[in-house]
Amino acid sequence: MADKIEKKVREPLFHVSKRSTLPWYKAWGIRIIAVLLALIVCGVITVMLTNINPIEVYASMVKGAFGTSRRVWNLLQGIAMLLCISLAVTPAFKMRFWNIGAEGQVLIGGLASAACMILFGDKIPNVLLIAMMCVCSVLAGAIWAVIPAVFKAKWGTNETLFTLMMNYVGMQLVGFFMIYWEVPKGAGKIGIINQSSHAGWLPKIGEYDYLLNIIVVLILTLVLYIYLKYSKHGYEISVVGESENTARYIGINVKKVIIRTMLISGAICGIAGFLLVAGTDHTITKTTAGGRGFTAIMVSWLAKFNPLYMVFTSFLLVFFEKGAGEISTVYRLDKSFSDIITAIILFFIIGSEFFINYKITFRHAKKEVK
C-alpha cells in the first residue's frame, strides 16, 4: 500500500463574497459604526496635527450646525435644497441612466425664474408671477434634461459625458445673462432682484424665511417615494435599471421610459432652481447650485435610491459641511484641515458600503490526504 502523504492545501487567508440583502437596521448599524470609527480616527489626527482636544472640535461642529436658531434654519434649508436635487437624480440613477447634469439643470431652472422676475416683476400680480416662475423653471429643467435622454434613447450616446457637458453650457448661459442683466452696469452680477418690491419672492410662513422651501421638498420626498415604490412607472424604471433586454422582453418601451424619467428628473431640478432663486437667494449666479448637483449623487447612492433614507444622508453631509466651517472659524485653522476631517468621515461612510454588500470569510489551511 502506498504511504499516506499529508499535504497542506494552500488557500487564501480570506475570501470575499457577495452578501444577501441585509435588513435595513443592520445596514444602518454598519454605517453608524463607520461614522464612530471615523470620529476616532479624526480625533487622533486632530491631536497629532493641532494638539487640540478632539471632543472640543466635535462640540464646535455641533455648535456650528445647531448653535443658534438661525443656524438651525440655515441647516434645514441646506438639507432641503440638497435633498431636492438628490430626489431629482434618483429616478434616473435607479434606471441606470447616469445623470451627471443636475448642476446645469438646476441653473437653467433658476435662470428661468430669474428671467420671469426681471421681465414681469412689476407688470403682473405676485401670485401669478410666482406661478409663472414655477412653471417656467419646471419646463426649463425638463427640457435641459430631456435633450441627452433623447440622444441616448435614439442614438445610444454616452449620457455621462453628455449631461456633464450640458452643465458647462448651462453655466455659460447664466454667465451671459448675468452680464446682460447686470445691476449696476459693469458690476458683472445681477444683484438682488426686486429688492424693494419683493416681486417673485416666495412668501414667509410666520417668521420663518425657509419654511415653505422645506415643506415643498418634504412633499416632493413623499410623492417620489410613492411614485418609485408603488406606481407602474416606478416598476418600469426598476426593470429597465436591472436589464433593458428583460424590459423589452416583457413589453416595456425602454426609449419611452428613458425620456419620461429624465423629464421628471429635470423637472425636479427645475423646482430646486425655482426654490433657490425665489425662496433663498433672490438672484442667479453661476454658483447658485453650489456643487449640490454632484453631492446629490453621493446622497442618492448612499441611500440606495430610497427617498426616505435620503433625508438622513442629506442631513449627514450638510451637518459635516456646516460643522467643518465652524472648526475653521473657532480654531483659526486653514479650511484645508476642516476639509480633511470631512473627507475622512465621508471615506469611512462610503467604505462601509463594501461591508454592507460583501462579507469576508476567513479560511484555515486544510490537510489533504493522498
Summary of the structure (lengths in Angstrom):
residues: 370
radius of gyration: 24.8
end to end distance: 11.6
largest distance: 105.8
contacts: 1238
relative contact order: 0.20
helix: 71%
strand: 5%
